[in-house]
Amino acid sequence: MTLYEYHIVYPEGDRREIEHPLTVSDVVDINGNPLPLPLPTNRMIAYHVAGKRTQEERGVVATWYLLELLSAEELRQFL
């Protein structure tokens, strides 16, 4: 039996486990949930999934998604 774990890594280095996989270039909220596009406003905290790292070990496949904080100016392209 193989267990799958998904984690997000914030720019400051903090980590949090989430229950669903993401894809690189997704725009997510502070909890790691994908945001529906187009965004309603550019005045929100949102992250861009910039990278992904996967590690397999004894029946556990752990995936870490590296997040980058998006500025209000960067969020305008998603309006």
C-alpha positions as CSV (number, residue, x, y, z in Angstrom):
1,M,0.0,0.0,0.0
2,T,1.3,3.4,-0.9
3,L,0.4,6.6,1.0
4,Y,0.5,10.0,-0.8
5,E,1.3,13.2,1.1
6,Y,1.1,16.7,-0.2
7,H,2.8,19.7,1.4
8,I,3.1,23.4,0.6
9,V,6.2,25.3,1.5
10,Y,5.7,29.1,2.0
11,P,8.5,31.5,1.0
12,E,9.4,32.0,4.6
13,G,10.1,28.2,4.9
14,D,7.0,27.3,6.9
15,R,5.3,24.0,5.8
16,R,1.7,22.8,5.8
17,E,0.2,19.5,4.7
18,I,-2.7,19.7,2.3
19,E,-5.0,17.0,1.1
20,H,-4.8,17.4,-2.7
21,P,-2.2,17.6,-5.4
22,L,-1.3,20.8,-7.2
23,T,0.3,21.6,-10.5
24,V,3.2,24.0,-11.2
25,S,1.9,27.4,-12.1
26,D,-1.3,27.1,-10.1
27,V,-2.5,30.2,-8.3
28,V,-3.5,29.2,-4.7
29,D,-4.8,30.9,-1.6
30,I,-3.1,30.9,1.8
31,N,-4.4,27.4,2.5
32,G,-3.2,25.9,-0.7
33,N,-6.6,25.7,-2.4
34,P,-6.5,26.6,-6.1
35,L,-8.2,30.0,-6.8
36,P,-10.8,30.2,-9.6
37,L,-9.7,32.4,-12.5
38,P,-10.4,35.2,-13.3
39,L,-9.8,36.5,-9.8
40,P,-12.4,38.9,-8.4
41,T,-9.7,41.4,-7.2
42,N,-6.0,41.9,-7.0
43,R,-6.2,42.8,-3.3
44,M,-5.8,39.3,-1.9
45,I,-3.1,37.1,-0.6
46,A,-2.2,34.6,-3.3
47,Y,0.7,32.3,-4.1
48,H,2.1,30.9,-7.3
49,V,3.3,27.2,-7.3
50,A,6.8,27.8,-8.5
51,G,8.2,24.3,-8.1
52,K,7.7,20.7,-7.0
53,R,9.8,18.1,-5.3
54,T,8.8,14.5,-4.7
55,Q,10.4,11.9,-2.4
56,E,9.6,8.2,-2.1
57,E,10.4,6.3,1.0
58,R,9.0,3.0,2.3
59,G,5.5,3.2,0.9
60,V,5.1,6.9,1.3
61,V,5.3,9.3,-1.6
62,A,5.6,12.9,-0.3
63,T,5.3,15.9,-2.6
64,W,6.4,19.4,-1.6
65,Y,5.1,22.4,-3.6
66,L,7.2,25.5,-3.4
67,L,5.2,28.7,-3.3
68,E,6.0,32.3,-4.3
69,L,4.0,35.2,-3.0
70,L,2.3,37.2,-5.7
71,S,2.2,41.0,-5.5
72,A,-0.9,43.0,-6.3
73,E,0.7,44.1,-9.6
74,E,1.4,40.4,-10.5
75,L,-2.2,39.5,-9.6
76,R,-3.6,42.0,-12.2
77,Q,-2.7,39.6,-15.0
78,F,-5.3,37.1,-13.5
79,L,-8.2,39.5,-13.4
